[in-house]
Amino acid sequence: MKQAMVFAAGLGTRLKPLTDTMPKALVRVGGQPLLWHVIMKLKAAGYERIVVNVHHFAQQIVDYLSANDNFGLDIRISDETSGLLETGGGIRKALPLFDPSSPVLIHNVDILTGELSLLCEAREVQRDCPLCEDIPHPDALLLVSERKTKRYLLFDDDLRLQGWTNIETGELRGRIGDRRLAFSGIHVLWPTIFPLLEQMPERFPIMDFYLKVCADCLIRGYEQKDLRLLDVGKLDTLDQANEFITK
């Protein structure tokens, strides 16, 4: 089973005042909510089960999905209304909602992308696809690319995760790597790593977890050349987003 989780619980503070009355997931781009764009991409790629975590204006998201009959998919809600759990804690809480024998793709709701080979867009098994069953897989795979940002993941020549750095502050966590690449907010976890997630506290960032276990687990980057990606996290990116989805 192809299954995914969409992070939709955030407060969306960078999109105020829009998010004073609605969740970030329902902010519209090209006439449709951000959540719609992500779900449609996942559905086209053959994903059958999607877990959506909710917190800010949670009921609006639940009502939106219900009004659209869950888009014909098995969509489940991971309720974080009692308190945000951050990215790692959100995945940990949602684990019981997934098939424990299949990998889970994680996708931020405010990330728009072009074609992603990581998602097996063509549906058929592709020999070069890192999600396909006949290809040896890591414990987690992080979609990365060469683009300008303040925060980078550090990898060795084999794209095994070594560390993280903020080039603006000079902060370095983990080890210096041979390659410096930007994280897309899209990643895949295999069941081999689920037990370690379950040992973590209730609330934690997923990147803290990856940096903690990367010396013992195989956390790899998957570099997609010419990746088209837009973080729709600020008001000034909404106009760019409307243009982005027409290309």
Backbone torsions as a table, in degrees:
resi	resn	phi	psi	omega
1	MET	NA	133.6	175.1
2	LYS	-90.5	122.8	-175.0
3	GLN	-136.5	152.0	-175.0
4	ALA	-145.8	162.4	173.7
5	MET	-126.1	134.8	177.1
6	VAL	-110.8	120.9	177.0
7	PHE	-76.1	110.1	-177.8
8	ALA	-131.9	17.4	-173.3
9	ALA	-93.1	-10.0	-173.1
10	GLY	-63.2	159.1	-178.4
11	LEU	-76.4	-19.9	178.6
12	GLY	63.5	37.3	-175.2
13	THR	-62.4	-29.3	-178.8
14	ARG	-74.8	-10.4	179.1
15	LEU	-106.1	13.6	174.0
16	LYS	-62.7	146.2	8.5
17	PRO	-87.8	0.4	-179.6
18	LEU	-56.7	-39.7	-175.4
19	THR	-86.0	9.4	171.2
20	ASP	-74.4	-18.8	-177.0
21	THR	-127.6	-1.9	-179.8
22	MET	-153.2	159.7	175.8
23	PRO	-74.7	154.6	177.8
24	LYS	-54.9	-36.2	-177.0
25	ALA	-60.3	-22.9	-177.7
26	LEU	-103.3	4.3	172.0
27	VAL	-64.8	133.9	-171.3
28	ARG	-92.0	141.3	172.6
29	VAL	-132.0	124.3	-178.6
30	GLY	61.1	30.6	177.1
31	GLY	86.0	-3.7	-179.4
32	GLN	-128.8	148.8	178.9
33	PRO	-62.9	152.5	175.2
34	LEU	-52.8	-40.3	-179.6
35	LEU	-60.4	-39.1	178.5
36	TRP	-60.0	-44.9	-177.8
37	HIS	-60.4	-42.9	-179.0
38	VAL	-69.1	-45.7	-179.0
39	ILE	-61.7	-42.0	-179.7
40	MET	-64.1	-37.8	177.6
41	LYS	-65.4	-42.8	179.5
42	LEU	-66.4	-41.8	179.4
43	LYS	-62.4	-43.5	179.0
44	ALA	-62.8	-27.4	-179.4
45	ALA	-87.4	3.2	174.8
46	GLY	92.5	13.2	178.1
47	TYR	-76.6	135.3	-175.2
48	GLU	-105.7	-36.5	-178.7
49	ARG	-117.8	129.3	179.3
50	ILE	-130.7	129.4	174.1
51	VAL	-103.9	130.1	178.8
52	VAL	-116.4	121.1	176.5
53	ASN	-88.6	146.1	-174.1
54	VAL	-135.5	149.2	175.5
55	HIS	-152.7	-68.5	-177.6
56	HIS	-73.2	119.9	-175.6
57	PHE	49.2	48.1	-174.6
58	ALA	-57.1	-41.7	-175.4
59	GLN	-64.3	-30.1	177.3
60	GLN	-62.2	-39.4	178.5
61	ILE	-68.6	-44.4	178.5
62	VAL	-58.8	-45.1	-178.8
63	ASP	-66.2	-39.1	179.5
64	TYR	-62.2	-46.2	179.6
65	LEU	-64.8	-42.2	179.7
66	SER	-63.3	-42.4	-179.3
67	ALA	-63.9	-23.0	179.5
68	ASN	-105.8	18.1	177.9
69	ASP	51.6	36.7	179.3
70	ASN	54.5	23.0	177.1
71	PHE	55.7	28.6	177.8
72	GLY	74.1	16.0	-177.8
73	LEU	-114.9	167.1	171.8
74	ASP	-86.1	89.1	-178.9
75	ILE	-104.8	127.8	-177.2
76	ARG	-120.6	148.9	-178.0
77	ILE	-104.0	129.1	171.2
78	SER	-103.7	109.0	-169.8
79	ASP	-85.1	115.8	176.4
80	GLU	-117.0	28.2	-177.5
81	THR	-65.3	-24.2	179.5
82	SER	-77.6	-13.3	178.9
83	GLY	164.5	134.4	178.1
84	LEU	-65.3	139.0	-175.4
85	LEU	-108.3	4.7	-173.5
86	GLU	63.9	179.4	-171.2
87	THR	-67.1	-44.7	-179.5
88	GLY	-68.1	-45.7	178.7
89	GLY	-64.0	-32.6	177.5
90	GLY	-64.9	-42.1	177.3
91	ILE	-65.8	-44.8	-179.4
92	ARG	-57.2	-45.2	-179.6
93	LYS	-65.4	-34.0	-175.7
94	ALA	-81.3	-13.1	-174.3
95	LEU	-51.2	-41.5	-179.7
96	PRO	-63.6	-14.5	-178.8
97	LEU	-86.8	-5.5	-177.8
98	PHE	-104.0	161.4	167.6
99	ASP	-69.5	116.6	-174.3
100	PRO	-69.9	-5.3	-178.0
101	SER	-102.4	-0.5	-176.1
102	SER	-120.2	151.6	177.0
103	PRO	-67.8	159.9	179.6
104	VAL	-123.9	126.3	174.5
105	LEU	-91.8	132.4	-179.6
106	ILE	-107.8	132.9	-176.5
107	HIS	-138.4	124.4	174.0
108	ASN	-68.9	139.6	-176.7
109	VAL	-69.9	-22.9	-177.1
110	ASP	-98.4	19.5	176.7
111	ILE	-107.3	121.8	173.3
112	LEU	-104.8	139.1	-179.0
113	THR	-133.3	163.9	169.8
114	GLY	-88.2	-138.4	178.9
115	GLU	-72.2	135.1	178.9
116	LEU	-125.6	109.1	177.4
117	SER	-64.9	-23.8	178.3
118	LEU	-59.9	-27.1	-177.3
119	LEU	-90.9	2.2	-177.1
120	CYS	53.1	56.3	-173.8
121	GLU	-55.9	-32.8	-175.2
122	ALA	-80.8	-0.8	178.7
123	ARG	73.7	-39.7	-177.5
124	GLU	-69.1	156.0	175.2
125	VAL	-65.6	126.4	-179.0
126	GLN	-113.3	135.4	-175.1
127	ARG	-64.8	-27.9	-178.2
128	ASP	-96.2	10.5	-178.2
129	CYS	-90.0	125.5	-177.5
130	PRO	-71.7	-6.6	177.3
131	LEU	-92.9	-13.4	-174.4
132	CYS	-70.9	144.2	-169.7
133	GLU	-65.8	-25.5	-175.9
134	ASP	-87.2	5.7	179.1
135	ILE	-108.3	128.1	175.9
136	PRO	-55.1	136.1	-174.4
137	HIS	-117.2	156.2	173.4
138	PRO	-81.8	-172.8	173.9
139	ASP	-82.6	-29.6	174.9
140	ALA	-152.6	147.4	-177.9
141	LEU	-129.7	127.3	-175.0
142	LEU	-113.4	121.7	178.3
143	LEU	-73.7	122.2	-175.1
144	VAL	-134.0	164.8	178.0
145	SER	-157.7	167.4	175.8
146	GLU	-88.3	104.8	175.8
147	ARG	-152.4	161.6	-176.4
148	LYS	-79.7	130.5	176.5
149	THR	-158.5	174.6	177.4
150	LYS	-88.2	-26.7	-174.3
151	ARG	-117.9	129.9	-177.9
152	TYR	-127.3	150.2	167.2
153	LEU	-91.7	145.5	-177.5
154	LEU	-111.4	130.0	-176.0
155	PHE	-128.5	158.9	170.9
156	ASP	-84.9	-174.6	-176.0
157	ASP	-64.7	-23.0	178.7
158	ASP	-92.5	11.1	-179.1
159	LEU	61.2	35.2	170.7
160	ARG	-91.1	131.6	-175.8
161	LEU	-61.3	132.6	178.4
162	GLN	-118.0	-36.7	-175.3
163	GLY	-172.6	-166.1	-176.3
164	TRP	-147.4	145.3	178.4
165	THR	-144.4	149.6	170.7
166	ASN	-110.8	109.0	-173.6
167	ILE	-73.3	-16.2	179.2
168	GLU	-77.6	-39.3	-178.8
169	THR	-99.3	-16.0	-177.0
170	GLY	84.1	2.4	-179.2
171	GLU	-65.6	137.8	178.2
172	LEU	-133.1	130.2	175.3
173	ARG	-123.6	139.0	-176.2
174	GLY	79.1	-144.7	-175.8
175	ARG	-112.9	155.3	175.2
176	ILE	-71.5	133.2	179.7
177	GLY	-109.4	173.2	179.7
178	ASP	-79.1	-23.4	-177.1
179	ARG	-126.8	141.5	-179.5
180	ARG	-120.2	113.2	-174.3
181	LEU	-132.4	153.6	-177.8
182	ALA	-91.4	135.5	179.2
183	PHE	-80.8	141.7	-175.4
184	SER	-92.1	-14.9	-171.5
185	GLY	87.1	7.4	178.0
186	ILE	-121.5	128.5	-178.4
187	HIS	-155.4	165.4	-177.6
188	VAL	-128.7	134.7	175.9
189	LEU	-115.2	135.4	175.8
190	TRP	-96.8	156.3	-177.8
191	PRO	-56.2	-21.4	179.8
192	THR	-61.1	-23.2	-176.1
193	ILE	-101.9	-8.2	-178.5
194	PHE	-56.9	-43.3	-179.5
195	PRO	-59.2	-35.0	178.7
196	LEU	-69.9	-36.6	176.0
197	LEU	-61.7	-39.7	-177.9
198	GLU	-67.5	-18.6	178.0
199	GLN	-85.6	-7.7	-177.9
200	MET	-79.8	163.0	177.6
201	PRO	-66.4	173.3	-176.2
202	GLU	-63.2	-34.5	-172.8
203	ARG	-128.4	122.0	178.9
204	PHE	-168.9	152.6	175.5
205	PRO	-76.9	141.5	-177.9
206	ILE	-65.3	-30.9	-179.4
207	MET	-68.8	-32.5	174.3
208	ASP	-60.4	-40.1	178.9
209	PHE	-65.3	-47.4	-179.5
210	TYR	-59.9	-41.9	179.9
211	LEU	-68.2	-31.0	179.5
212	LYS	-70.4	-37.8	-172.0
213	VAL	-103.4	-4.2	-171.2
214	CYS	-66.0	-19.9	177.8
215	ALA	-73.3	-27.4	-176.8
216	ASP	-108.5	-24.8	179.4
217	CYS	-109.3	159.0	-179.9
218	LEU	-91.9	96.3	176.4
219	ILE	-106.1	111.6	-173.6
220	ARG	-116.9	156.3	171.9
221	GLY	-93.8	149.3	173.3
222	TYR	-122.1	104.4	-175.3
223	GLU	-86.2	121.4	176.2
224	GLN	-105.7	117.5	-179.4
225	LYS	-67.8	142.4	178.0
226	ASP	54.6	38.1	178.4
227	LEU	-66.0	125.3	173.7
228	ARG	-91.9	117.8	-175.0
229	LEU	-148.8	138.3	177.5
230	LEU	-136.9	125.8	175.5
231	ASP	-87.9	109.9	-178.4
232	VAL	-92.2	63.4	-175.2
233	GLY	-104.8	-7.7	-177.1
234	LYS	-131.3	156.7	-179.4
235	LEU	-58.5	-38.0	-176.1
236	ASP	-72.6	-6.4	176.9
237	THR	-94.9	-7.8	-177.4
238	LEU	-64.9	-41.9	177.2
239	ASP	-64.4	-40.6	176.1
240	GLN	-61.5	-37.6	-178.7
241	ALA	-64.9	-40.7	179.0
242	ASN	-61.2	-37.1	176.8
243	GLU	-73.8	-37.8	-176.8
244	PHE	-58.6	-45.2	-173.7
245	ILE	-74.0	-10.8	178.6
246	THR	-90.7	-8.2	-178.0
247	LYS	-87.0	NA	NA
